[in-house]
C-alpha cells in the first residue's frame, strides 16, 4: 500500500504541530509549508523535524503555492495557516483579510491546477459566529463576525463551500471553537493566564492584567481537535462540521483553576485593565458538536479543568527549568 501524503500549511503553529504528530502516527508522509523568514521559529515541531518534509510557500503568493503542491503531491491538504490572533486583526485588518481570507482562494486555485483529486480541509472558526444569533451554535447558525479576523474567516469558509459546489472538490471546513494546549501562543488569554500563574508562583512576575473576565468560550484541547480535522477528510462526501465541547466557561473560571493549580490567590495578583477589552466583544460562544459526534464518531477526550491544569504544569516546568 502506498504511503499517503499530507501537506499542512501553518505546520509550525499549535494545531499544525499536533496534526503533524497525529498524521505521522497514522503512517502518513507529512509535508509542511512554511513562510520564508529571517529567523525561523520551529520550536513546536523541533522534535519532528527529521520526519517532516518542509517547503517554502506563502498564502500571499500563488506561484509558491503551486510549487509547494507540485513538490509534495498531497493526497490531503490541511490549510491551518492564517493571521490567527484576533486582537492583531484590528491592528492589521487588510493583511488579515489577505492571509486569512483571500489566501484560501489562492490555495484552492493552486489545488485546482495541480491536484484537484486531493482532499482539502479549511480551518474555519467559531469567531465567525461573533454576535451569536442562537445558542448553542450549529453548522447552520448564521454568521455575525465581530472582528476583522472573524470577517476574513467567513470569506475563507464560504469560498471553500463555493469551490466544493462549483468544481466538485472534496473540500471540508471545520468550524473549530477555541482549542488550547501548552503550545498555545502567549498572546492568547488561556496561555497568558497559565503562564502568568506559573511565573507569579516562581516569583518571575507580580501580577496579571486582563480585560473582560466574564467573556464565555467553549474551550477544548487542540490535540483532540486535530483528529476531527483528519476524520473529515476520511468521509466519502465533503461537509462542514462544528468541533466543540458543548460547554462554555468564563475567563474567570480559567483564572480560578489556573491559580488554584499554582497555589495562588486571584485577589492578590490579578488586575483589570479596560484598555485590554476588544473594540467589539464576543460574549458567549458555545458549540453543539452533535454532527461531528454522529457522523465522524468524534468526541473530546480532555475536559476543561484538566486542560488548564495541564497547561499550568507545563508552564511551571518551562519556567522552572525542570
SEVEX-696704 format. One record per atom (N, C-alpha, C): x, y, z; residue in one letter. Coordinates in pm, whole numbers, padded with zeros to 5 digits, always signed. Example, Ala and Ser with C-alpha at 12.3 -4.5 7.8 and 13.67 -1.06 7.14 Angstrom:
2
+01319-00569+00780a+01230-00450+00780a+01320-00330+00780a+01285-00225+00708s+01367-00106+00714s+01290+00003+00787s
END
This chain:
322
+00084-00119+00000x+00000+00000+00000x+00088+00125+00000x+00059+00221-00088x+00135+00343-00098x+00109+00432+00023x+00216+00489+00078x+00202+00579+00192x+00128+00706+00149x+00026+00744+00224x-00048+00865+00192x+00034+00988+00229x+00017+01092+00150x+00091+01217+00171x-00006+01328+00210x+00036+01408+00307x-00044+01523+00350x+00043+01647+00349x-00015+01758+00306x+00051+01888+00314x-00023+01973+00417x+00051+02025+00514x-00007+02105+00622x+00050+02247+00612x-00037+02345+00583x+00007+02484+00594x-00008+02524+00742x+00077+02615+00787x+00073+02651+00929x+00124+02540+01018x+00216+02459+00966x+00264+02342+01041x+00344+02381+01166x+00397+02504+01169x+00476+02546+01286x+00388+02599+01399x+00258+02608+01377x+00167+02658+01480x+00122+02548+01575x+00040+02587+01671x-00013+02490+01768x-00082+02373+01699x-00184+02403+01617x-00261+02297+01553x-00176+02218+01454x-00092+02290+01380x-00008+02222+01282x+00084+02119+01344x+00139+02152+01460x+00232+02058+01525x+00158+01934+01576x+00041+01954+01635x-00036+01839+01682x-00086+01755+01564x-00128+01822+01456x-00175+01748+01339x-00061+01669+01276x+00057+01729+01267x+00172+01658+01212x+00202+01532+01293x+00201+01544+01425x+00222+01427+01510x+00118+01319+01482x-00007+01361+01476x-00116+01266+01454x-00102+01195+01320x-00074+01272+01214x-00062+01212+01080x+00057+01117+01072x+00168+01154+01134x+00283+01063+01137x+00247+00932+01206x+00171+00942+01314x+00127+00822+01385x+00035+00735+01300x-00035+00800+01204x-00124+00726+01114x-00049+00669+00994x+00082+00693+00988x+00162+00638+00879x+00173+00726+00756x+00141+00855+00768x+00149+00947+00655x+00293+00993+00631x+00320+01032+00507x+00435+01114+00474x+00387+01258+00489x+00444+01332+00581x+00392+01463+00616x+00482+01573+00561x+00421+01661+00482x+00487+01777+00427x+00429+01901+00495x+00515+01998+00518x+00469+02122+00578x+00507+02241+00491x+00420+02341+00489x+00452+02464+00417x+00487+02572+00518x+00602+02635+00499x+00648+02737+00591x+00683+02864+00513x+00665+02978+00578x+00699+03105+00515x+00847+03134+00531x+00904+03197+00431x+01043+03240+00439x+01053+03352+00541x+01143+03337+00636x+01160+03438+00739x+01308+03449+00775x+01349+03567+00822x+01490+03586+00857x+01527+03503+00980x+01431+03482+01068x+01453+03395+01184x+01346+03286+01183x+01388+03162+01179x+01294+03051+01174x+01244+03017+01314x+01114+02994+01326x+01055+02960+01454x+00986+02825+01442x+01064+02721+01471x+01015+02585+01454x+01008+02510+01588x+00996+02586+01700x+01002+02522+01831x+00900+02410+01847x+00778+02431+01796x+00672+02333+01818x+00693+02204+01740x+00777+02210+01635x+00799+02088+01555x+00945+02043+01557x+01024+02100+01648x+01166+02061+01655x+01182+01911+01674x+01094+01852+01754x+01105+01709+01782x+01063+01622+01665x+01009+01685+01560x+00961+01611+01442x+01042+01642+01317x+01137+01735+01324x+01199+01789+01203x+01255+01681+01111x+01315+01577+01166x+01376+01475+01080x+01273+01382+01017x+01145+01400+01055x+01039+01316+00998x+00947+01394+00904x+00974+01523+00886x+00890+01609+00804x+00966+01656+00680x+00891+01684+00575x+00946+01746+00455x+00886+01886+00444x+00970+01989+00455x+00922+02126+00458x+00945+02196+00324x+00847+02278+00286x+00853+02353+00160x+00824+02499+00190x+00894+02588+00123x+00864+02730+00139x+00743+02766+00055x+00654+02843+00116x+00534+02886+00046x+00467+02996+00125x+00380+03071+00060x+00318+03186+00124x+00177+03203+00068x+00080+03217+00156x-00058+03233+00111x-00081+03362+00034x+00017+03452+00036x+00006+03574-00042x+00060+03557-00184x+00122+03442-00212x+00191+03424-00339x+00146+03295-00408x+00067+03309-00514x+00010+03193-00583x+00118+03100-00638x+00223+03156-00696x+00327+03074-00758x+00390+02980-00656x+00416+03030-00537x+00480+02946-00434x+00387+02834-00389x+00256+02858-00391x+00161+02754-00354x+00159+02643-00458x+00162+02681-00586x+00168+02581-00692x+00295+02497-00678x+00407+02562-00653x+00534+02490-00639x+00530+02394-00520x+00472+02438-00407x+00465+02353-00288x+00378+02231-00314x+00267+02250-00385x+00179+02138-00416x+00245+02040-00514x+00316+02092-00612x+00383+02004-00708x+00494+01924-00640x+00563+01987-00545x+00673+01918-00476x+00621+01812-00379x+00507+01839-00315x+00457+01747-00212x+00360+01642-00266x+00294+01671-00377x+00195+01579-00438x+00101+01520-00333x+00028+01605-00261x-00050+01556-00147x-00179+01486-00186x-00216+01389-00103x-00349+01329-00109x-00447+01412-00027x-00394+01479+00076x-00475+01561+00165x-00403+01692+00192x-00479+01801+00193x-00426+01935+00220x-00500+01992+00341x-00424+02033+00441x-00484+02092+00561x-00439+02238+00567x-00532+02331+00545x-00498+02473+00547x-00520+02531+00686x-00414+02532+00765x-00420+02585+00901x-00352+02721+00912x-00288+02766+00805x-00216+02893+00808x-00315+03009+00807x-00286+03109+00890x-00372+03228+00895x-00305+03333+00983x-00351+03454+00973x-00319+03557+01072x-00416+03530+01186x-00372+03455+01285x-00467+03385+01371x-00504+03454+01502x-00439+03563+01538x-00469+03627+01666x-00570+03738+01645x-00687+03725+01708x-00797+03818+01685x-00758+03963+01712x-00690+03988+01823x-00654+04126+01859x-00568+04192+01753x-00475+04115+01694x-00388+04170+01590x-00466+04208+01465x-00578+04141+01443x-00656+04170+01322x-00713+04312+01324x-00727+04371+01442x-00771+04510+01450x-00659+04605+01410x-00536+04563+01432x-00420+04646+01400x-00380+04631+01254x-00397+04509+01200x-00361+04480+01061x-00481+04417+00988x-00590+04491+00972x-00710+04432+00914x-00695+04392+00768x-00623+04471+00689x-00608+04438+00547x-00520+04316+00528x-00411+04309+00602x-00323+04192+00592x-00396+04067+00639x-00477+04081+00744x-00557+03968+00791x-00650+03918+00682x-00713+04012+00611x-00803+03974+00501x-00728+03900+00392x-00606+03945+00360x-00527+03881+00255x-00486+03739+00294x-00435+03724+00415x-00389+03593+00460x-00505+03497+00486x-00593+03541+00574x-00694+03453+00631x-00814+03434+00539x-00838+03533+00453x-00949+03523+00358x-00904+03487+00219x-00845+03584+00149x-00806+03564+00010x-00703+03452-00006x-00620+03432+00094x-00520+03325+00088x-00582+03188+00066x-00703+03167+00118x-00772+03040+00098x-00804+03021-00050x-00847+03129-00116x-00877+03122-00259x-00752+03087-00339x-00640+03150-00304x-00516+03119-00375x-00480+02972-00362x-00496+02918-00242x-00461+02777-00221x-00558+02685-00295x-00686+02716-00294x-00784+02636-00367x-00759+02642-00517x-00722+02758-00567x-00691+02771-00710x-00567+02688-00745x-00465+02692-00659x-00345+02613-00682x-00379+02464-00678x-00463+02424-00587x-00507+02285-00578x-00581+02244-00704x-00668+02331-00752x-00746+02302-00872x-00654+02283-00994x-00544+02356-00993x-00449+02348-01103x-00359+02224-01094x-00315+02191-00972x-00213+02087-00955x-00270+01952-00915x-00363+01950-00819x-00408+01822-00763x-00556+01828-00725x-00645+01845-00824x-00787+01859-00793x-00850+01735-00730x-00781+01623-00739x-00834+01500-00679x-00800+01488-00531x-00716+01578-00479x-00680+01574-00337x-00800+01616-00253x-00789+01593-00122x-00894+01634-00028x-00843+01753+00053x-00933+01848+00078x-00893+01978+00134x-00967+02005+00264x-00891+02050+00363x-00950+02091+00491x-00924+02239+00513x-01029+02314+00541x-01017+02456+00574x-01046+02478+00722x-00954+02548+00788x-00971+02579+00930x-01062+02699+00946x-01191+02674+00961x-01285+02781+00993x-01287+02802+01144x-01364+02899+01190x-01352+02940+01331x-01486+02978+01391x-01500+02954+01520x-01620+02996+01592x-01632+03148+01595x-01521+03220+01571x-01527+03366+01567x-01617+03415+01454x-01649+03329+01359x-01741+03366+01252x-01881+03392+01307x-01916+03327+01418x-02049+03345+01477x-02060+03480+01549x-01949+03524+01610x-01942+03658+01667x-02055+03693+01762x-02138+03787+01720x-02256+03828+01798x-02363+03723+01774x-02360+03620+01855x-02433+03497+01824x-02584+03520+01812x-02642+03453+01714x-02785+03466+01686x-02865+03349+01741x-02794+03247+01792x-02860+03137+01864x-02756+03066+01949x-02802+03005+02056x-02715+02932+02149x-02776+02795+02173x-02698+02686+02158x-02560+02682+02109x-02554+02702+01958x-02432+02716+01906x-02414+02736+01763x-02395+02601+01692x-02462+02587+01579x-02451+02466+01497x-02406+02508+01357x-02393+02410+01268x-02342+02437+01133x-02428+02537+01056x-02557+02540+01084x-02648+02628+01011x-02672+02764+01078x-02610+02788+01193x-02626+02916+01262x-02569+03030+01174x-02645+03138+01154x-02594+03249+01073x-02468+03311+01135x-02379+03356+01048x-02257+03421+01094x-02280+03570+01119x-02213+03622+01223x-02220+03765+01256x-02084+03802+01317x-01978+03801+01235x-01843+03822+01290x-01826+03960+01351x-01741+03966+01455x-01722+04091+01531x-01577+04137+01530x-01498+04090+01434x-01359+04134+01423x-01315+04114+01278x-01211+04186+01236x-01157+04162+01101x-01118+04016+01081x-01066+03953+01185x-01032+03811+01177x-01156+03727+01147x-01265+03751+01222x-01388+03675+01201x-01444+03696+01061x-01438+03820+01012x-01487+03850+00877x-01404+03775+00773x-01272+03775+00790x-01185+03705+00695x-01210+03555+00698x-01236+03501+00815x-01266+03358+00826x-01397+03322+00756x-01495+03413+00761x-01621+03389+00690x-01594+03379+00540x-01512+03469+00489x-01477+03462+00347x-01410+03328+00315x-01310+03290+00395x-01241+03164+00371x-01334+03045+00376x-01431+03051+00468x-01528+02942+00481x-01615+02932+00356x-01672+03044+00316x-01766+03039+00204x-01698+03016+00069x-01572+03059+00054x-01504+03030-00072x-01475+02880-00081x-01454+02816+00034x-01435+02670+00036x-01564+02600-00005x-01676+02645+00051x-01806+02590+00011x-01828+02611-00138x-01795+02730-00187x-01816+02763-00327x-01734+02673-00419x-01608+02648-00386x-01524+02562-00470x-01572+02417-00464x-01621+02376-00350x-01677+02240-00338x-01798+02225-00430x-01885+02321-00427x-02009+02310-00503x-01990+02344-00651x-01895+02430-00683x-01875+02473-00821x-01784+02379-00900x-01681+02326-00833x-01581+02246-00903x-01577+02100-00858x-01662+02063-00763x-01666+01925-00719x-01547+01883-00636x-01476+01979-00576x-01362+01944-00492x-01410+01880-00361x-01330+01787-00310x-01356+01732-00176x-01297+01830-00076x-01377+01931-00041x-01329+02040+00045x-01423+02057+00163x-01371+02036+00283x-01449+02045+00406x-01394+02156+00495x-01482+02213+00576x-01439+02312+00675x-01475+02263+00815x-01381+02279+00905x-01408+02253+01045x-01428+02385+01117x-01547+02406+01170x-01575+02529+01245x-01532+02502+01389x-01405+02525+01415x-01347+02490+01544x-01368+02601+01646x-01417+02561+01762x-01425+02653+01875x-01288+02656+01943x-01272+02746+02040x-01140+02767+02099x-01077+02637+02145x-00953+02617+02107x-00881+02496+02147x-00740+02536+02187x-00700+02487+02302x-00579+02534+02369x-00484+02417+02397x-00365+02451+02445x-00266+02349+02480x-00144+02419+02538x-00047+02344+02590x+00078+02407+02633x+00153+02472+02518x+00116+02443+02393x+00183+02502+02277x+00112+02629+02229x+00010+02672+02296x-00064+02792+02258x+00027+02913+02271x+00012+03010+02183x+00091+03132+02189x+00059+03212+02314x+00156+03286+02363x+00140+03361+02488x+00041+03476+02476x+00005+03515+02352x-00089+03625+02335x-00233+03582+02357x-00260+03451+02358x-00397+03402+02378x-00429+03395+02527x-00554+03425+02562x-00586+03450+02702x-00561+03329+02792x-00591+03208+02746x-00569+03091+02833x-00422+03075+02865x-00338+03085+02764x-00194+03069+02787x-00138+03187+02863x-00191+03305+02838x-00149+03422+02915x-00176+03398+03064x-00290+03339+03093x-00326+03310+03232x-00237+03203+03291x-00221+03091+03222x-00143+02980+03279x+00004+03016+03292x+00056+03091+03194x+00197+03132+03201x+00219+03226+03318x+00128+03322+03337x+00145+03416+03447x+00125+03347+03583x+00034+03251+03589x+00018+03177+03714x+00150+03109+03752x+00214+03049+03653x+00343+02984+03679x+00451+03086+03711x+00454+03196+03637x+00557+03298+03658x+00545+03365+03795x+00420+03391+03838x+00399+03451+03970x+00438+03352+04079x+00402+03226+04059x+00438+03123+04157x+00590+03116+04174x+00664+03133+04064x+00810+03123+04067x+00878+03258+04091x+00795+03359+04129x+00847+03493+04160x+00915+03561+04041x+00868+03527+03921x+00920+03591+03800x+00832+03708+03756x+00709+03712+03806x+00615+03820+03780x+00538+03847+03908x+00474+03966+03915x+00399+04001+04035x+00249+04004+04012x+00206+04037+03887x+00063+04046+03862x+00029+04015+03717x-00100+03995+03694x-00154+03967+03561x-00264+04067+03532x-00258+04133+03416x-00362+04227+03374x-00451+04163+03268x-00582+04174+03287x-00678+04117+03193x-00790+04218+03167x-00862+04197+03058x-00971+04287+03022x-01106+04240+03072x-01167+04146+03005x-01304+04103+03034x-01304+03963+03095x-01336+03953+03222x-01337+03823+03290x-01467+03747+03268x-01567+03813+03214x-01699+03750+03201x-01723+03688+03063x-01632+03710+02968x-01648+03651+02835x-01651+03499+02847x-01742+03436+02775x-01760+03291+02781x-01708+03229+02651x-01636+03117+02665x-01585+03046+02550x-01602+02896+02570x-01608+02827+02459x-01612+02680+02456x-01469+02635+02428x-01396+02597+02535x-01253+02565+02523x-01229+02416+02526x-01151+02366+02430x-01112+02225+02427x-00962+02213+02408x-00916+02088+02396x-00773+02058+02382x-00738+02041+02234x-00639+02117+02189x-00601+02115+02047x-00565+01975+01999x-00503+01896+02085x-00466+01760+02045x-00586+01674+02011x-00702+01702+02074x-00825+01630+02038x-00882+01680+01905x-00871+01810+01882x-00940+01872+01768x-00876+01836+01635x-00745+01811+01633x-00682+01776+01505x-00731+01642+01454x-00772+01553+01543x-00828+01425+01497x-00957+01448+01420x-01037+01545+01463x-01160+01577+01391x-01130+01626+01250x-01024+01704+01234x-00984+01750+01100x-00959+01631+01009x-00881+01538+01059x-00847+01419+00980x-00971+01337+00947x-01058+01319+01044x-01179+01240+01021x-01265+01299+00910x-01269+01431+00900x-01349+01495+00794x-01302+01453+00655x-01171+01439+00639x-01117+01405+00508x-01121+01255+00480x-01167+01176+00576x-01182+01032+00552x-01324+00998+00508x-01412+01098+00504x-01551+01074+00467x-01566+01072+00314x-01666+00999+00267x-01691+00991+00123x-01732+01127+00066x-01807+01203+00144x-01857+01332+00097x-01806+01444+00188x-01766+01553+00125x-01715+01668+00200x-01831+01747+00258x-01817+01784+00385x-01918+01866+00453x-01848+01956+00554x-01925+02038+00622x-01872+02127+00725x-01921+02081+00861x-01833+02095+00961x-01864+02043+01094x-01824+02142+01202x-01910+02158+01301x-01874+02228+01425x-01794+02131+01511x-01679+02178+01561x-01595+02098+01651x-01583+02175+01782x-01641+02120+01887x-01651+02192+02015x-01673+02091+02127x-01674+02141+02252x-01702+02053+02365x-01849+02055+02403x-01919+02165+02366x-02058+02181+02407x-02072+02241+02545x-01960+02288+02604x-01963+02350+02736x-01895+02487+02727x-01952+02586+02792x-01892+02719+02794x-01836+02750+02932x-01723+02816+02935x-01660+02856+03061x-01614+03001+03047x-01610+03071+03158x-01569+03211+03156x-01418+03224+03176x-01368+03341+03139x-01228+03371+03164x-01201+03364+03314x-01298+03406+03395x-01283+03399+03541x-01263+03255+03589x-01339+03160+03532x-01321+03019+03568x-01181+02970+03533x-01135+03010+03415x-01000+02974+03374x-00897+03024+03474x-00914+03149+03516x-00826+03210+03616x-00826+03131+03747x-00946+03098+03793x-00958+03030+03922x-00889+02895+03920x-00907+02820+03813x-00845+02688+03804x-00694+02700+03794x-00647+02792+03709x-00503+02808+03688x-00433+02851+03816x-00489+02950+03885x-00424+02999+04007x-00435+02896+04119x-00542+02819+04121x-00551+02711+04219x-00442+02607+04195x-00419+02574+04068x-00315+02476+04036x-00177+02525+04079x-00158+02657+04072x-00030+02716+04112x-00025+02749+04261x-00138+02728+04333x-00141+02757+04475x-00142+02905+04505x-00212+02983+04423x-00214+03129+04437x-00356+03181+04455x-00366+03304+04506x-00494+03372+04518x-00509+03473+04406x-00624+03472+04339x-00651+03566+04231x-00649+03710+04283x-00710+03732+04399x-00725+03868+04454x-00591+03937+04474x-00488+03859+04499x-00356+03917+04527x-00278+03956+04402x-00318+03902+04286x-00228+03914+04170x-00294+03955+04038x-00428+03966+04034x-00495+03994+03907x-00551+04136+03906x-00525+04209+03796x-00570+04347+03783x-00652+04362+03654x-00766+04429+03662x-00848+04453+03544x-00800+04579+03473x-00785+04569+03340x-00738+04681+03259x-00836+04702+03143x-00920+04805+03148x-01019+04830+03042x-00957+04843+02904x-00832+04884+02897x-00766+04900+02767x-00748+04768+02694x-00759+04656+02768x-00740+04525+02707x-00869+04468+02650x-00980+04538+02666x-01106+04492+02607x-01103+04511+02455x-01171+04423+02383x-01180+04435+02238x-01273+04551+02201x-01254+04612+02082x-01347+04715+02035x-01490+04663+02026x-01505+04537+01983x-01638+04473+01978x-01620+04334+02036x-01676+04310+02152x-01654+04185+02224x-01748+04075+02175x-01698+03953+02176x-01778+03834+02153x-01804+03773+02290x-01929+03777+02335x-01957+03746+02475x-01976+03597+02504x-02044+03525+02416x-02085+03390+02454x-02083+03295+02334x-01975+03219+02323x-01964+03119+02218x-01971+02980+02279x-02061+02898+02230x-02070+02759+02272x-02121+02676+02155x-02047+02573+02119x-02081+02495+02001x-02153+02366+02035x-02232+02320+01940x-02301+02191+01951x-02232+02094+01855x-02152+02000+01907x-02076+01910+01821x-02152+01783+01781x-02286+01788+01785x-02366+01667+01760x-02336+01605+01624x-02323+01687+01521x-02297+01633+01387x-02163+01563+01382x-02060+01623+01440x-01928+01560+01443x-01931+01429+01522x-02007+01429+01628x-02018+01307+01710x-02089+01196+01632x-02198+01231+01564x-02279+01130+01496x-02217+01085+01364x-02163+01179+01285x-02111+01144+01153x-01965+01097+01156x-01886+01159+01243x-01743+01129+01246x-01705+01035+01359x-01793+01020+01458x-01758+00940+01575x-01657+01010+01662x-01656+01145+01657x-01557+01222+01732x-01614+01276+01862x-01532+01276+01965x-01569+01339+02092x-01441+01383+02161x-01442+01497+02232x-01321+01541+02303x-01289+01447+02418x-01159+01425+02439x-01115+01336+02547x-01069+01413+02670x-01023+01537+02652x-00968+01617+02762x-01069+01724+02801x-01106+01729+02930x-01200+01828+02980x-01133+01961+03009x-01215+02063+03034x-01165+02199+03053x-01071+02211+03172x-01113+02163+03287x-01029+02175+03407x-00898+02099+03389x-00906+01980+03334x-00785+01901+03309x-00690+01976+03215x-00746+02040+03114x-00666+02115+03017x-00592+02231+03084x-00662+02312+03163x-00598+02428+03226x-00492+02385+03326x-00520+02282+03402x-00419+02233+03499x-00296+02177+03425x-00319+02110+03313x-00210+02059+03230x-00123+02174+03181x-00187+02283+03139x-00113+02397+03086x-00031+02466+03194x-00088+02479+03314x-00012+02539+03425x+00110+02454+03458x+00090+02323+03467x+00202+02234+03497x+00312+02245+03391x+00271+02254+03265x+00369+02268+03157x+00445+02400+03167x+00374+02507+03205x+00442+02637+03218x+00531+02642+03342x+00491+02575+03448x+00579+02565+03565x+00708+02491+03527x+00696+02387+03450x+00814+02312+03406x+00898+02397+03311x+00832+02468+03221x+00904+02552+03124x+00983+02662+03195x+00917+02733+03287x+00980+02847+03353x+01074+02805+03465x+01045+02688+03523x+01130+02642+03633x+01252+02567+03587x+01256+02535+03458x+01372+02466+03404x+01382+02322+03447x+01268+02261+03487x+01272+02122+03534x+01207+02030+03431x
END
